[in-house]
């Protein structure tokens, strides 16, 4: 297991995603403050938070569980980003960066979860 969640590339990429989501949502209309802005920010924060919490639990099953929750939040972010694109919210290039990072985070988490669930496998 990594000494810290900070060493896990999935957490690092999720943090980049959260930063990009904040960048993206800064340009959203004011009327979206309690709508899409809040939803996207909370879901992206949930990814980094659940990775950290799972690591802090100290067991492989708990870590796998929290990584699964984080992956669910990544799918939530992905759906919201797709909706933003459909309704014209956000600058296209920033939206694309968020979508790309979201996909990467989801794939990293899926791989880590698979590895943790294999008998005798090493932790992160």
KAHU-V586350 format. One record per residue. N is the residue number from 0. SS is DSSP state (2 for helix, 1 for strand, 0 for the rest). Layout:
n=N ss=SS
n=N ss=SS
//
This chain:
n=0 ss=0
n=1 ss=0
n=2 ss=0
n=3 ss=0
n=4 ss=2
n=5 ss=2
n=6 ss=2
n=7 ss=0
n=8 ss=2
n=9 ss=2
n=10 ss=2
n=11 ss=2
n=12 ss=2
n=13 ss=2
n=14 ss=2
n=15 ss=2
n=16 ss=2
n=17 ss=2
n=18 ss=2
n=19 ss=2
n=20 ss=2
n=21 ss=2
n=22 ss=2
n=23 ss=2
n=24 ss=2
n=25 ss=2
n=26 ss=0
n=27 ss=0
n=28 ss=0
n=29 ss=2
n=30 ss=2
n=31 ss=2
n=32 ss=2
n=33 ss=2
n=34 ss=2
n=35 ss=2
n=36 ss=2
n=37 ss=2
n=38 ss=2
n=39 ss=2
n=40 ss=2
n=41 ss=2
n=42 ss=2
n=43 ss=2
n=44 ss=2
n=45 ss=2
n=46 ss=2
n=47 ss=2
n=48 ss=2
n=49 ss=2
n=50 ss=2
n=51 ss=2
n=52 ss=2
n=53 ss=2
n=54 ss=2
n=55 ss=2
n=56 ss=2
n=57 ss=0
n=58 ss=0
n=59 ss=2
n=60 ss=2
n=61 ss=2
n=62 ss=2
n=63 ss=2
n=64 ss=2
n=65 ss=2
n=66 ss=2
n=67 ss=2
n=68 ss=2
n=69 ss=2
n=70 ss=2
n=71 ss=2
n=72 ss=2
n=73 ss=2
n=74 ss=2
n=75 ss=2
n=76 ss=2
n=77 ss=2
n=78 ss=2
n=79 ss=2
n=80 ss=2
n=81 ss=2
n=82 ss=2
n=83 ss=2
n=84 ss=2
n=85 ss=2
n=86 ss=2
n=87 ss=0
n=88 ss=0
n=89 ss=0
n=90 ss=0
n=91 ss=2
n=92 ss=2
n=93 ss=2
n=94 ss=2
n=95 ss=2
n=96 ss=2
n=97 ss=2
n=98 ss=2
n=99 ss=2
n=100 ss=2
n=101 ss=2
n=102 ss=2
n=103 ss=2
n=104 ss=2
n=105 ss=2
n=106 ss=2
n=107 ss=2
n=108 ss=2
n=109 ss=2
n=110 ss=2
n=111 ss=2
n=112 ss=2
n=113 ss=2
n=114 ss=2
n=115 ss=2
n=116 ss=2
n=117 ss=0
n=118 ss=0
n=119 ss=0
n=120 ss=0
n=121 ss=0
n=122 ss=0
n=123 ss=0
//
